[in-house]
């Protein structure tokens, strides 16, 4: 059968699981033959360089740049991304045309030595690739040590098992999509660690003006997820957020309103500024932007320098 749609993705087990979920949803929505949808693996810089923190080698775009290029030159029709990896400014000619229903937004705590962050002995080493998690850990537990800990889910679990760190964190959404939720020692409440912007949400990127792809993906678009992600990404955009900046944000729908919480931290956890907003769903993006202005005013202009 001729290929009707080509989906681009990274090659990690989680990225492939997300691409296959997208294909399965398309098949179910349109009664398509699964063979009409091809999944193309594209190597990205963020997966190839594993010995340094993302902030040192260029930040978020490292997981999307090569896929964006494949989309723009027509090698693929759409791309599946974890929205927390997507830069706030997209390349000209590319748009997010659908967001899938959001998974669990929380972080998972993994350790063979303690059941929770609070139970780790002083001086324990926490491994994480996330500047947000590093800052949040040190804010709550300045008596702990934090080091860069990169790799896909399987690599980080192996490193933990080999004793390279006493504990680490992963997104519950990723573990759930891989059928591995049971490896979490505990799940961290958002009140204790606010998640990364758009954590747990997958977005589908397409070319601007590609009406056929947009029509196919429209059936998969989850409006509540889109609204929540819009508020969070507006917060990130105003803060000019990248992998160099510890920023967290979560928008939830409560009683027909958007409830937004956000925070920025110093990388060493020595300072934190938090903000909260409630308002109409229709003003989600404006609310996120306004929350960022408030937190910037409280922190001072040099906070994110």
C-alpha positions in Angstrom: 0.0 0.0 0.0 1.2 3.5 -0.8 2.3 5.6 2.2 -0.3 8.2 3.0 1.5 9.8 5.9 5.1 9.7 7.1 5.7 10.4 10.8 9.1 11.6 12.0 10.5 10.8 15.4 13.6 10.4 17.5 14.8 6.9 17.9 14.6 6.4 21.6 12.2 3.7 22.9 10.0 6.5 24.4 9.9 8.6 21.2 9.0 5.5 19.2 6.2 4.6 21.7 4.8 8.1 21.3 5.0 7.9 17.5 3.3 4.5 17.5 0.6 5.9 19.8 0.0 8.7 17.3 -0.2 6.1 14.4 -2.7 4.0 16.4 -4.9 7.0 17.1 -4.9 7.9 13.4 -5.8 4.4 12.4 -8.7 4.3 14.9 -9.9 7.8 14.0 -9.9 7.3 10.3 -10.2 3.5 9.9 -6.9 3.7 8.0 -4.7 0.8 7.1 -1.7 0.9 9.5 0.6 0.2 6.6 -0.4 3.5 5.1 1.4 5.3 7.9 5.2 5.1 8.0 7.3 5.9 11.0 10.7 7.4 10.1 13.5 7.6 12.7 15.7 10.7 12.6 18.9 11.1 14.5 19.1 14.2 16.6 22.0 15.9 18.3 20.5 15.7 21.7 20.5 11.9 21.6 24.0 11.6 20.1 25.8 13.7 22.7 25.4 12.1 26.1 28.4 13.2 28.1 27.4 16.9 28.7 24.4 18.8 30.0 22.0 20.1 27.4 22.7 23.6 28.5 26.3 23.2 27.5 25.6 22.1 23.9 22.6 24.3 22.9 19.5 23.6 24.9 16.0 22.5 23.7 16.5 22.6 20.0 18.9 19.7 20.1 15.9 17.3 20.2 14.0 19.0 17.3 16.4 20.6 14.8 17.1 17.7 12.5 13.4 16.7 12.6 12.4 20.2 11.7 14.7 20.1 8.7 13.2 16.8 7.6 9.7 18.3 7.9 10.6 21.4 5.9 12.3 19.6 3.1 9.4 17.1 2.8 11.1 13.9 4.0 8.4 13.6 6.6 4.8 14.9 6.8 4.5 15.4 10.5 6.6 15.0 13.6 5.8 13.8 17.1 7.4 15.6 20.0 7.4 15.7 23.7 6.2 19.3 24.1 8.6 20.0 26.9 11.4 19.5 24.4 10.0 21.9 21.8 11.5 25.5 21.7 9.1 28.3 22.4 9.9 29.8 19.0 9.3 27.4 16.1 11.1 27.6 12.7 9.3 29.5 10.0 6.9 27.2 8.2 6.3 24.8 11.1 3.4 24.8 13.5 2.0 22.5 16.2 -1.1 21.3 14.6 -2.4 19.0 17.3 -1.8 18.0 21.0 -2.6 14.6 22.2 -4.4 14.0 25.6 -1.9 14.7 28.4 -0.4 12.0 30.5 0.6 12.2 34.2 2.5 15.5 34.7 4.4 14.5 37.8 8.0 13.5 38.3 8.9 9.9 39.5 11.5 9.4 42.2 13.8 6.5 41.6 16.3 5.1 44.1 17.5 1.9 45.6 18.4 3.7 48.8 15.3 5.7 49.8 11.6 5.8 49.2 11.5 9.6 48.6 13.6 12.7 48.3 13.0 13.5 51.9 14.4 10.2 53.1 17.7 10.4 51.2 20.7 10.6 53.7 22.6 13.9 53.7 25.4 14.0 51.1 23.6 11.6 48.8 24.1 12.1 45.1 21.1 12.8 42.9 21.7 12.4 39.2 19.6 14.5 36.7 19.9 16.0 33.3 17.3 18.7 34.2 18.4 22.0 35.5 14.8 22.5 36.9 15.0 19.2 38.9 18.5 20.1 40.1 17.4 23.5 41.4 14.2 22.1 43.0 16.2 19.3 44.7 18.8 21.8 46.1 16.1 24.3 47.1 14.4 21.6 49.3 17.5 19.6 50.2 20.7 21.8 50.1 22.5 19.0 52.0 22.4 16.8 48.8 24.8 16.7 45.9 23.6 16.9 42.2 25.4 15.8 39.1 24.5 15.6 35.4 22.9 12.3 34.5 21.9 12.0 30.9 20.5 9.3 28.6 17.2 7.8 27.7 15.0 6.1 30.3 16.7 2.7 30.0 20.2 4.2 30.1 19.4 6.2 33.3 17.9 3.1 35.0 21.1 1.2 34.2 23.3 4.0 35.5 21.2 4.1 38.7 21.5 0.3 39.1 25.3 0.5 38.6 25.6 3.0 41.5 26.5 6.1 39.5 23.9 8.0 41.6 21.9 7.4 44.7 18.7 8.7 43.2 17.3 10.2 40.0 14.0 11.5 38.6 12.1 10.7 35.4 8.8 11.9 34.1 5.9 9.6 35.1 4.4 10.2 31.7 7.4 8.6 29.9 7.4 5.6 32.3 3.6 5.1 31.8 3.9 5.2 28.0 6.7 2.6 28.2 4.6 0.4 30.5 7.2 0.9 33.2 5.3 2.9 35.8 6.2 0.3 38.4 9.9 1.2 38.5 9.1 4.5 40.3 9.9 4.3 44.0 7.4 7.0 44.5 5.5 9.7 42.6 6.4 13.3 43.5 3.4 15.6 44.2 3.3 18.7 42.1 3.2 20.7 45.4 6.7 19.4 46.1 8.1 19.6 42.6 6.3 21.6 40.0 6.8 19.9 36.6 8.5 21.2 33.5 6.4 23.3 31.2 4.3 20.9 29.0 5.5 17.8 30.8 3.4 14.8 29.8 2.0 16.4 26.7 2.8 15.3 23.1 2.5 17.6 20.2 2.3 17.0 16.5 4.3 19.4 14.3 3.4 20.0 10.7 4.1 22.3 7.8 2.2 25.6 7.7 -0.4 25.3 4.9 -0.4 21.5 4.8 -4.2 21.1 4.8 -4.2 17.4 4.3 -2.0 16.7 7.4 -3.9 19.2 9.5 -7.3 17.6 8.5 -6.0 14.1 9.4 -4.6 15.2 12.8 -7.6 17.4 13.8 -9.4 14.2 15.0 -6.5 13.6 17.5 -6.3 17.2 18.9 -7.2 17.4 22.6 -8.5 20.9 23.3 -8.1 20.8 27.1 -4.4 19.8 26.8 -3.9 22.5 24.1 -5.2 25.2 26.5 -3.1 24.1 29.4 0.1 23.9 27.2 -0.7 27.3 25.8 -0.7 28.9 29.3 2.5 27.1 30.3 4.4 27.9 27.1 3.4 31.6 27.3 5.0 31.7 30.7 8.1 30.1 29.3 8.2 32.4 26.3 8.1 35.6 28.4 10.9 34.2 30.5 12.8 33.3 27.4 13.1 29.8 28.9 15.7 27.3 27.7 17.5 24.4 29.2 19.8 27.0 30.8 17.0 28.2 33.1 15.3 26.4 36.0 11.6 27.1 35.2 8.6 25.1 36.1 4.9 25.7 35.2 1.6 23.8 35.4 -1.8 24.8 34.2 -4.8 22.8 35.2 -8.5 23.0 34.4 -10.5 23.3 37.7 -14.2 24.1 37.8 -14.2 25.5 34.2 -11.2 27.8 34.9 -7.5 27.7 34.3 -5.4 27.4 37.5 -1.8 28.2 36.7 1.3 27.8 39.0 4.8 28.7 38.0 8.2 29.2 39.5 11.8 30.2 38.6 14.8 29.2 40.6 18.5 29.8 40.9 20.4 26.8 39.5 21.9 26.2 43.0 18.5 26.3 44.6 19.4 29.3 46.8 16.5 31.4 45.6 13.0 30.7 44.3 10.1 32.9 43.1 6.6 31.4 42.6 3.4 32.8 41.1 -0.2 31.6 40.9 -3.2 32.6 38.7 -6.8 31.6 38.2 -8.8 32.8 35.2 -10.9 32.2 32.2 -9.9 29.4 29.8 -10.0 31.9 26.9 -7.2 33.9 28.5 -4.9 31.0 29.1 -1.9 32.3 27.1 -2.4 35.9 28.4 -2.5 34.5 32.0 0.8 32.6 31.5 2.4 35.7 30.1 1.2 37.9 32.9 2.3 35.4 35.5 5.8 35.5 34.0 5.9 39.4 34.2 5.0 39.2 37.9 7.6 36.7 38.7 10.3 38.6 36.7 9.4 41.8 38.6 9.7 40.0 41.9 13.0 38.3 41.0 14.7 41.3 39.4 16.1 41.7 35.9 19.4 39.9 36.6 17.8 36.7 38.1 17.9 34.8 34.8 21.2 36.2 33.6 
